[in-house]
């Protein structure tokens, strides 16, 4: 939910959010891509966005923990993530989550 809220915040005049889920049987992952056509993230900030207490919204009372928590939850479940962004064009967050083992019965 935090990723989607960040997308909404990046599009103050409206825009489009796309969520795509795909399976990758060869890697045993589910790939979830969340893409917006918002403001994008500057290259110098891209590596900082998942650091605890980093926020570009400090004047609005944000705490800067959202993406740090998302990152930690993904890693705790054996997953990975990637953030790709083009300033002025939008951002894509890609989550790779391990598929659960098939339960017989």
C-alpha positions as CSV (number, residue, x, y, z in Angstrom):
1,X,0.0,0.0,0.0
2,X,2.9,2.4,0.7
3,X,4.2,2.0,-2.8
4,X,0.8,2.9,-4.2
5,X,0.4,5.9,-1.9
6,X,3.9,7.1,-3.0
7,X,2.7,6.9,-6.6
8,X,-0.4,8.9,-5.8
9,X,1.7,11.5,-4.1
10,X,3.9,11.8,-7.1
11,X,0.9,12.7,-9.3
12,X,-0.7,15.7,-7.6
13,X,-2.6,16.6,-10.8
14,X,-3.7,13.0,-11.5
15,X,-2.1,10.3,-13.5
16,X,-2.0,6.6,-14.1
17,X,-0.9,3.8,-11.8
18,X,-0.4,0.3,-13.3
19,X,0.0,-2.9,-11.3
20,X,1.1,-6.0,-13.1
21,X,1.7,-9.4,-11.6
22,X,3.5,-12.1,-13.5
23,X,4.9,-15.5,-12.6
24,X,8.4,-16.6,-13.5
25,X,8.4,-20.4,-13.2
26,X,12.1,-20.7,-14.2
27,X,13.1,-18.5,-11.2
28,X,10.3,-19.5,-8.9
29,X,9.2,-16.0,-8.4
30,X,6.2,-13.8,-8.7
31,X,7.1,-10.4,-10.2
32,X,4.9,-7.5,-9.3
33,X,5.5,-4.2,-11.1
34,X,3.9,-0.9,-9.8
35,X,4.3,1.9,-12.4
36,X,3.2,5.5,-12.3
37,X,3.6,8.4,-14.7
38,X,4.3,10.9,-11.9
39,X,7.3,13.2,-11.3
40,X,9.9,10.5,-11.1
41,X,12.8,10.4,-8.7
42,X,16.1,12.2,-9.4
43,X,19.1,9.9,-9.8
44,X,20.9,11.3,-6.7
45,X,17.9,10.5,-4.6
46,X,17.1,7.0,-6.0
47,X,19.5,5.2,-3.8
48,X,18.3,7.1,-0.7
49,X,14.6,6.5,-0.9
50,X,14.7,3.2,1.0
51,X,16.9,4.6,3.8
52,X,15.1,4.9,7.1
53,X,13.9,8.4,7.9
54,X,14.7,9.7,4.3
55,X,11.7,11.6,2.9
56,X,11.2,14.3,0.3
57,X,8.0,15.3,2.2
58,X,9.5,16.3,5.6
59,X,7.5,19.5,5.6
60,X,4.3,17.4,5.5
61,X,5.1,15.5,8.7
62,X,6.1,12.3,6.9
63,X,8.5,10.0,8.8
64,X,10.4,8.5,5.9
65,X,10.0,4.9,7.1
66,X,7.5,3.6,4.5
67,X,9.9,2.3,1.8
68,X,12.4,1.1,4.4
69,X,9.7,-1.1,5.9
70,X,8.6,-2.3,2.5
71,X,12.2,-3.2,1.7
72,X,12.7,-5.1,5.0
73,X,9.4,-7.0,4.6
74,X,10.3,-8.1,1.0
75,X,13.8,-9.2,2.2
76,X,12.3,-11.1,5.2
77,X,10.3,-13.2,2.8
78,X,13.3,-14.0,0.6
79,X,12.4,-11.5,-2.0
80,X,14.1,-8.6,-3.8
81,X,13.1,-5.3,-5.3
82,X,14.2,-2.8,-7.8
83,X,13.2,0.8,-8.3
84,X,13.6,2.4,-11.8
85,X,12.8,6.0,-12.4
86,X,13.0,8.7,-15.0
87,X,12.6,12.3,-13.6
88,X,9.6,13.9,-15.2
89,X,8.3,10.6,-16.6
90,X,7.5,8.3,-13.7
91,X,8.7,5.4,-11.5
92,X,8.4,1.6,-11.5
93,X,8.9,-0.5,-8.4
94,X,9.4,-4.2,-9.1
95,X,8.9,-6.7,-6.4
96,X,10.2,-10.3,-6.8
97,X,8.6,-12.7,-4.3
98,X,9.4,-16.4,-3.9
99,X,6.4,-18.6,-4.9
100,X,5.2,-20.8,-2.0
101,X,5.9,-24.5,-2.2
102,X,2.9,-26.5,-3.5
103,X,1.1,-28.2,-0.7
104,X,-0.2,-31.7,-1.5
105,X,-3.5,-32.8,-0.5
